[in-house]
């Protein structure tokens, strides 16, 4: 559970970085920020969705 929270925080920071890169018209920042946002956001949300299935019953 802890790693999914860290992934979610990284994805949120990537959102702010991507918007900052968009304001400054920084193409490389947009690519890396957007990619980070997609990858870390996907893994965080997928982990949180499947978390109840992995808990002991």
Secondary structure, 3 states (H helix, E strand, C coil): CHHHHHHHHHHHHHHHHHHHHHHHCCHHHHHHHHHHHHHHHHHHHHHHHCHHHHCCC
